[in-house]
Every structure is written in structure tokens, then in C-alpha cells.
Amino acid sequence: IMNGTVGAYMQIGDDSGKKRKVGTIPTYGFFGENALLSEPGVEVVRNATVEVESESISLLVLTKATFHKLLDDGKLDRKVLEGVKQVDLERQEQNSLNL
């Protein structure tokens, strides 16, 4: 997120369509890390849905293919990958507590 804020929401267990807010992601934050971490070509089930909460938002999109190419070419430090994995793990733990 280059500018703006989104809220992260999870579907409540039944089919009522109700959702629960599980977090807020501010400017310079990111979401969709679970999709980046999966193997290229593998379809991933979303953990949450984000909704814009600020008046406007600007996003920078990084595809899975580009992310893995940057890592493979050494243009993106592998420490970034470890950081993304850590955020993914923390969010999964937080989401399981919020169900």
C-alpha cells in the first residue's frame, strides 16, 4: 500500500455473509503474502478479504512470478522472503484467534 489504509476481514464460519475485522493494514504495509509464498502455478485460497477504509488508496502490485524472479536473480534479498514468511505466520495465528 503506497497510500491509504485497508481493513482485513474474515468470513464468519456460517453462510450468513457476516464478516469480522481481523486487522488494519496502513500505508507501506502489504497483503497477499500467502499467495506470494505458494509455489508458482498453485492456486491459493484466500485467508481474508481487504476493504479500503481511507478516502482513497494507491497500490503497488507485485505478482508471484515477478517476486520469485527477483529472488532467483538475486535482485531481492532473501531476508525479504523470511520477513514475508514471518508476517504470514503471525497473521495466520492472529486470524485463528479471531475466528
Secondary structure as GFF3:
##gff-version 3
##sequence-region A 1 99
A	DSSP	beta_strand	6	11	.	.	.	ID=ss1
A	DSSP	beta_strand	19	25	.	.	.	ID=ss2
A	DSSP	alpha_helix	33	37	.	.	.	ID=ss3
A	DSSP	beta_strand	49	52	.	.	.	ID=ss4
A	DSSP	alpha_helix	64	72	.	.	.	ID=ss5
A	DSSP	alpha_helix	78	97	.	.	.	ID=ss6
###
